[in-house]
C-alpha cells in the first residue's frame, strides 16, 4: 500500500517525486518503457535555467533522479500493465507486481511521431530532431528540413529561419493542413522552400545527419538534399492508452485537467506532456 505512485520518469515525473518525497509521502515512481523520457533522446540542453554552460539531456535527467532518490523516492524499472481507478485505493499492476495506492500522478508524457526509417533513432540528437526550440540553434547558417504540413511544422519552419540559411518544408501532399495564418506566414517567408508531394526515403550520413533522399510521390523521381538537420513535425502521441475509458481525454488522447493538475478521478493527477500539448518543454 502506497500513499502515492508516480507514473513516468521524465522531468514531470521526477519533479513530482522530489516534491512528494520531501513531503514524506515515500513515492514509488514507475519508470515506464522509455526511462528518462524525451530528454534521454536529446543531446545538449542549453535552455534549462541554472545550467549556463548547457547540460546533456541524459545527464540532466540522471541528476533529477538522484535528487528524487535522495529524499526517499523508490524507482521501479518497467511498465504499468494495469490500472483500476474505479475505487480507492487504486489497484495497479507493474511488472506483474500488484501495488495499491491512495493517489496516482500520471506523468507518462507524449512521444513524438517519427518517420520510421532505418537508423532514425541513432540519428535522433545527431541532426534528426522533433523540437526546433531545443535544437534549432545548432544549425546557424546551415540548411535544414522540416517534415509535415500542419501547424507544428509551420511553426518549426518559421522559428528555424532565425538560424538556418534555408528551411525546406517536406510535405507529402500539395496542400498544407496548417491554419490559414500559419500557412500565409510560411509561404511568404523567403527563407522557406517547399518540397511538395515529397517524402523522405532515406537518411544520409554516418553518426550525424548529412542529408536525406527525397522521393517525388507523383513522378517517383528521387534526389539527394544535403541538410545538417531534419525536424520531424508530424504530431505527438500522448501515452494514455492504459487509462482509456477511465480518465477523460481530448480528441487526441491528451488528459483533460482542471485546476492545474486534477483529472476527472479524485486522487489522480496529471503532470507534464501527458496533458500539455502546447509547450512540450522540460522546464
Ligand atoms: P497535425 O495537424 O496532425 O499535422 C500533422 C502533419 O504531419 C500533417 O500535415 C500530416 O500530413 C503530416 N504527417 C502525418 N503523418 C505523416 C507521415 N507518416 N509522414 C509524413 N507526413 C505525415 O499535427 P500538428 O501540426 O502537430 O498539430 C497538432 C495540433 O496542435 C493541431 O490541432 C494544431 O492546430 C495544433 N497546433 C497549433 C499551433 C499554433 O496554433 N501555433 C502550433 C502547433 C500545433 P497530411 O496533411 O497529409 O495529413
Boltz pocket constraint, residues with backbone or C-beta under 6 A from the ligand:
constraints:
  - pocket:
      binder: B
      contacts: [[A, 114], [A, 115], [A, 147], [A, 148], [A, 149], [A, 150], [A, 151], [A, 152], [A, 153], [A, 155], [A, 170], [A, 172], [A, 173], [A, 175], [A, 176], [A, 177], [A, 179], [A, 233], [A, 234], [A, 235], [A, 236], [A, 277]]
      max_distance: 6.0
